[in-house]
């Protein structure tokens, strides 16, 4: 048996997310498994580092799969890229120990959220941005983001109302920069809850618009109530940038 690790990028606009679903083949996992299955000559299951939602993108998604034969990593990359659609690409493939699991062994992730504050999005990158179309107070957003860094219970930022597992996570850093009309959030941490990044983005946008004060995020963490946090920002602005391992 051989275990192979893949790093992939995809533009998720037209897909139903990463995870394969019974009612559609139009997922990233489903498309990659189809091509790998043709190469191997039988069913293949790939395990992603996480389930990006419908419309979310990735620059550095990591996945692994186990097969009962030895393959050259570069041949896997070449074959899969040849038959994948143009909005999915394998950046690299390598053989890893059998015990490696892309999700279970992940130590952290970095996400990027892009917000266009101008009247209209750049035509060439419009699918990778949230078209807010309103000016933001970036300094106020930075002040608010500082309250989220560290280890906290992020239940107020969890999109799963039935979440039974721990909602405690550690955010290592949130950096926010502005390039002309584009505002970019960079968020890195040890792991994230369902829709957590998009809820953080929506909450920080409300701060940037002046409808929420930066220091209100302290109370928001303490109340542990999703209804008190900001809206869930659209999927199109979110991108999984990198997954970190030991």
C-alpha positions as CSV (number, residue, x, y, z in Angstrom):
1,X,0.0,0.0,0.0
2,X,1.2,3.5,-0.8
3,X,0.0,6.9,0.5
4,X,0.2,10.0,-1.6
5,X,-0.2,13.6,-0.6
6,X,-1.5,16.2,-3.0
7,X,-1.5,20.0,-2.8
8,X,-4.3,21.5,-5.0
9,X,-5.7,24.8,-6.0
10,X,-9.2,25.5,-7.3
11,X,-11.6,28.3,-8.1
12,X,-14.7,27.0,-6.4
13,X,-17.3,29.2,-7.9
14,X,-19.1,26.6,-9.9
15,X,-18.7,23.7,-7.4
16,X,-20.8,22.5,-4.5
17,X,-17.8,22.6,-2.2
18,X,-15.0,20.1,-1.5
19,X,-16.9,17.2,-0.1
20,X,-18.4,14.6,-2.4
21,X,-22.2,14.5,-2.1
22,X,-24.8,11.9,-3.0
23,X,-27.0,14.3,-5.0
24,X,-24.2,15.8,-7.2
25,X,-20.9,14.9,-8.8
26,X,-20.0,18.6,-9.0
27,X,-17.6,18.8,-6.1
28,X,-13.8,19.1,-6.0
29,X,-13.4,15.8,-4.3
30,X,-15.7,14.1,-6.7
31,X,-13.9,15.5,-9.8
32,X,-10.4,14.5,-8.5
33,X,-11.6,11.0,-7.5
34,X,-13.1,10.4,-11.0
35,X,-9.8,11.2,-12.7
36,X,-7.7,9.2,-10.2
37,X,-10.1,6.3,-10.6
38,X,-9.5,6.2,-14.3
39,X,-5.7,6.3,-13.8
40,X,-5.8,3.5,-11.2
41,X,-8.5,1.5,-12.9
42,X,-10.7,1.3,-9.8
43,X,-12.4,3.5,-7.1
44,X,-10.1,5.9,-5.1
45,X,-11.0,7.9,-2.0
46,X,-9.2,11.1,-1.3
47,X,-9.2,12.8,2.1
48,X,-9.1,16.6,2.2
49,X,-7.7,18.7,5.0
50,X,-11.1,20.3,5.4
51,X,-14.4,20.8,3.7
52,X,-14.4,24.1,1.9
53,X,-18.0,25.2,1.3
54,X,-19.7,25.8,-2.0
55,X,-18.2,28.7,-3.8
56,X,-15.0,28.8,-1.6
57,X,-11.6,28.7,-3.3
58,X,-8.2,27.2,-2.4
59,X,-4.6,28.1,-3.1
60,X,-3.2,25.3,-1.0
61,X,-5.7,22.6,-0.2
62,X,-4.1,19.3,0.9
63,X,-5.4,15.8,0.3
64,X,-4.2,12.3,0.5
65,X,-5.2,8.9,-0.9
66,X,-4.0,5.3,-0.4
67,X,-3.7,2.8,-3.3
68,X,-2.4,-0.7,-3.5
69,X,0.4,0.0,-6.0
70,X,3.5,2.1,-6.4
71,X,3.2,5.2,-8.6
72,X,5.5,8.0,-9.6
73,X,4.3,11.2,-7.9
74,X,5.2,13.3,-11.0
75,X,3.2,11.0,-13.2
76,X,0.1,11.3,-10.9
77,X,0.4,15.1,-11.1
78,X,0.7,15.1,-14.9
79,X,-2.1,12.6,-15.5
80,X,-4.6,14.3,-13.1
81,X,-3.9,17.8,-14.4
82,X,-4.4,16.6,-18.0
83,X,-8.0,15.5,-17.4
84,X,-9.1,17.9,-14.6
85,X,-11.1,21.0,-15.7
86,X,-9.2,24.3,-15.9
87,X,-10.4,25.5,-12.6
88,X,-8.8,22.7,-10.6
89,X,-5.1,22.1,-10.6
90,X,-2.7,19.7,-8.7
91,X,0.4,21.7,-7.7
92,X,2.4,18.8,-6.3
93,X,2.2,15.1,-5.4
94,X,4.5,13.2,-3.1
95,X,4.6,9.8,-1.3
96,X,4.1,10.1,2.4
97,X,4.1,7.5,5.3
98,X,1.0,5.4,5.5
99,X,-0.1,7.0,8.8
100,X,-0.3,10.5,7.3
101,X,-3.8,11.9,7.1
102,X,-4.3,15.3,5.6
103,X,-7.0,16.3,8.1
104,X,-6.0,14.5,11.3
105,X,-2.4,15.6,11.0
106,X,-3.0,19.2,10.2
107,X,-1.7,21.6,12.8
108,X,-3.1,24.8,11.4
109,X,-4.5,26.7,8.4
110,X,-4.4,30.1,6.8
111,X,-7.3,31.7,5.1
112,X,-7.6,34.8,3.0
113,X,-10.8,36.9,2.6
114,X,-10.9,39.6,-0.1
115,X,-13.3,42.5,0.0
116,X,-13.7,45.0,-2.9
117,X,-14.9,48.3,-1.5
118,X,-15.0,50.1,-4.8
119,X,-18.2,50.4,-6.9
120,X,-17.3,47.5,-9.1
121,X,-15.0,44.5,-8.9
122,X,-12.0,44.0,-11.0
123,X,-13.2,42.0,-14.0
124,X,-10.3,39.5,-14.0
125,X,-10.5,38.6,-10.3
126,X,-14.1,39.2,-9.6
127,X,-14.9,35.6,-8.6
128,X,-12.3,35.7,-5.9
129,X,-13.7,38.8,-4.1
130,X,-16.7,39.9,-2.2
131,X,-18.1,43.0,-3.8
132,X,-19.1,45.1,-0.8
133,X,-19.0,48.4,-2.7
134,X,-18.7,50.5,0.5
135,X,-15.7,52.1,2.2
136,X,-14.3,50.5,5.4
137,X,-12.5,51.8,8.4
138,X,-9.6,49.4,8.2
139,X,-8.0,50.7,11.4
140,X,-11.2,50.0,13.4
141,X,-11.2,46.5,11.9
142,X,-7.7,45.9,13.0
143,X,-8.6,47.0,16.6
144,X,-11.5,44.6,16.6
145,X,-9.4,41.7,15.1
146,X,-6.9,42.0,18.0
147,X,-9.6,40.9,20.4
148,X,-10.1,37.7,18.5
149,X,-6.4,36.6,18.5
150,X,-5.5,34.0,21.1
151,X,-7.3,31.0,22.5
152,X,-11.1,31.6,22.9
153,X,-14.4,29.9,22.8
154,X,-15.7,30.9,19.3
155,X,-19.2,29.6,19.7
156,X,-20.5,33.0,18.6
157,X,-18.7,32.5,15.3
158,X,-19.9,28.9,14.6
159,X,-22.4,28.3,11.8
160,X,-23.4,24.9,13.1
161,X,-26.2,25.5,15.7
162,X,-26.1,21.8,16.7
163,X,-22.3,21.7,17.3
164,X,-21.6,19.4,20.3
165,X,-17.8,19.3,20.2
166,X,-15.6,21.9,21.7
167,X,-15.8,25.4,20.0
168,X,-12.5,26.5,21.6
169,X,-9.9,27.5,18.9
170,X,-6.7,29.4,18.8
171,X,-6.3,32.3,16.2
172,X,-2.6,33.0,15.9
173,X,-2.9,36.2,13.9
174,X,-5.3,38.3,11.9
175,X,-3.6,40.9,9.6
176,X,-5.7,43.3,7.5
177,X,-4.2,45.4,4.7
178,X,-5.6,47.7,2.0
179,X,-4.4,48.0,-1.6
180,X,-6.4,50.9,-3.1
181,X,-10.0,49.7,-2.9
182,X,-9.2,46.1,-2.0
183,X,-9.2,45.1,1.7
184,X,-7.7,41.7,2.5
185,X,-8.0,39.7,5.7
186,X,-5.3,37.1,6.5
187,X,-6.4,34.7,9.3
188,X,-4.2,31.9,10.6
189,X,-5.0,29.5,13.5
190,X,-4.9,25.9,14.7
191,X,-8.4,25.1,13.2
192,X,-11.7,26.7,12.4
193,X,-15.3,26.0,13.0
194,X,-18.0,25.7,10.3
195,X,-18.3,29.1,8.5
196,X,-16.1,30.7,11.2
197,X,-13.9,32.7,8.8
198,X,-16.9,34.1,7.0
199,X,-18.7,35.0,10.2
200,X,-15.5,36.8,11.4
201,X,-15.3,38.6,8.1
202,X,-18.9,39.7,8.3
203,X,-18.4,40.9,11.9
204,X,-15.3,42.8,11.1
205,X,-17.0,44.4,8.0
206,X,-19.7,45.6,10.4
207,X,-17.0,47.2,12.5
208,X,-15.5,48.7,9.4
209,X,-18.9,50.2,8.4
210,X,-19.3,51.7,11.9
211,X,-22.4,49.6,12.9
212,X,-20.4,47.7,15.6
213,X,-17.6,49.0,17.9
214,X,-14.2,47.3,18.0
215,X,-14.4,46.6,21.7
216,X,-17.8,44.9,21.4
217,X,-16.0,41.8,20.3
218,X,-15.0,41.1,23.8
219,X,-18.6,40.8,24.9
220,X,-19.4,38.9,21.7
221,X,-16.9,36.2,22.6
222,X,-18.2,36.0,26.1
223,X,-21.9,35.6,25.2
224,X,-21.3,32.5,23.0
225,X,-24.4,33.3,20.8
226,X,-24.2,33.1,17.1
227,X,-27.1,35.5,16.8
228,X,-25.0,38.2,18.3
229,X,-22.2,38.1,15.8
230,X,-22.2,39.6,12.4
231,X,-23.5,38.2,9.1
232,X,-21.9,35.4,7.2
233,X,-19.9,37.0,4.5
234,X,-20.3,35.5,1.0
235,X,-18.3,32.4,0.1
236,X,-16.8,33.9,-3.1
237,X,-14.4,36.1,-1.1
238,X,-12.9,33.2,0.9
239,X,-9.8,31.2,0.0
240,X,-7.9,28.5,1.8
241,X,-4.4,29.7,1.4
242,X,-2.3,27.0,3.2
243,X,-2.4,24.0,5.5
244,X,0.4,23.5,8.0
245,X,1.9,20.2,9.3
246,X,4.7,19.3,11.6
